[in-house]
Amino acid sequence: MNAPRPILVTGFEPFGGDTMNPSEQVARAMAEGVRSTFETAVGVGITGVAGPGGGSAEKPVGLVFIGVSTPQGTRVRRDVW
């Protein structure tokens, strides 16, 4: 049995010209892009601020957006860990 290999997908259209700015829109685009590109039933997109620096009052270190896309629609959850 072969173990699955990780796949890095890039090339989604940036929002606001800033690809380093995590947002609900980016997580949604990533999840939907995975479904479309790989023709799967489920796509997941995760983006956030890992730290230790780079956070702000609006987007603190630990902020994560998780997008899940299925045939029933796409949902994005925002968490701060």
C-alpha positions in Angstrom: 0.0 0.0 0.0 1.4 3.4 -0.9 1.1 6.2 1.5 -0.5 9.4 0.1 1.9 12.2 -0.7 1.3 15.8 0.4 0.3 18.1 -2.4 0.9 21.9 -2.3 -1.5 23.9 -4.3 -1.0 27.5 -5.1 -2.3 30.0 -7.6 -5.6 31.1 -6.2 -6.6 34.7 -6.9 -5.5 37.0 -4.0 -8.0 39.2 -2.2 -7.1 42.8 -2.0 -3.7 42.2 -3.6 -2.4 40.8 -0.3 -1.8 37.0 -0.3 -0.3 37.2 3.2 -3.5 38.5 4.8 -5.6 35.6 6.2 -9.3 36.1 5.8 -12.6 34.2 5.5 -12.5 34.9 1.7 -9.1 33.3 1.3 -10.1 30.2 3.3 -13.3 29.9 1.2 -11.3 30.3 -2.1 -8.8 27.7 -1.0 -11.5 25.1 0.0 -13.5 25.6 -3.2 -10.3 25.6 -5.3 -9.3 22.2 -3.9 -12.7 20.7 -4.7 -12.6 22.2 -8.2 -8.9 21.3 -9.0 -9.0 17.8 -7.7 -12.7 17.0 -8.5 -13.3 15.9 -4.9 -16.4 15.8 -2.7 -14.7 17.8 0.1 -12.1 20.6 0.0 -10.4 22.2 3.0 -8.6 25.5 3.2 -6.7 26.8 6.3 -5.1 30.2 6.7 -4.1 32.2 9.7 -1.5 34.1 11.7 1.1 31.6 13.1 3.3 34.0 15.0 5.4 34.6 17.0 5.1 38.0 15.4 3.0 39.6 12.7 -0.3 39.8 14.5 -2.4 42.9 15.0 -5.4 43.9 17.1 -7.7 43.0 14.2 -5.9 39.8 13.3 -3.9 38.5 16.4 -1.4 35.7 16.5 -3.3 32.5 16.7 -6.1 33.6 14.4 -7.2 30.8 12.1 -9.8 30.6 9.3 -10.9 27.0 8.4 -12.9 26.6 5.2 -14.7 23.4 4.3 -16.4 23.0 0.9 -18.9 20.2 0.0 -21.6 19.8 -2.6 -24.0 21.3 -0.1 -22.0 24.5 0.2 -19.0 26.1 1.8 -18.6 27.1 5.4 -15.8 29.0 7.1 -15.0 29.1 10.8 -12.9 31.8 12.5 -11.0 30.8 15.7 -8.3 32.4 17.8 -6.2 29.8 19.6 
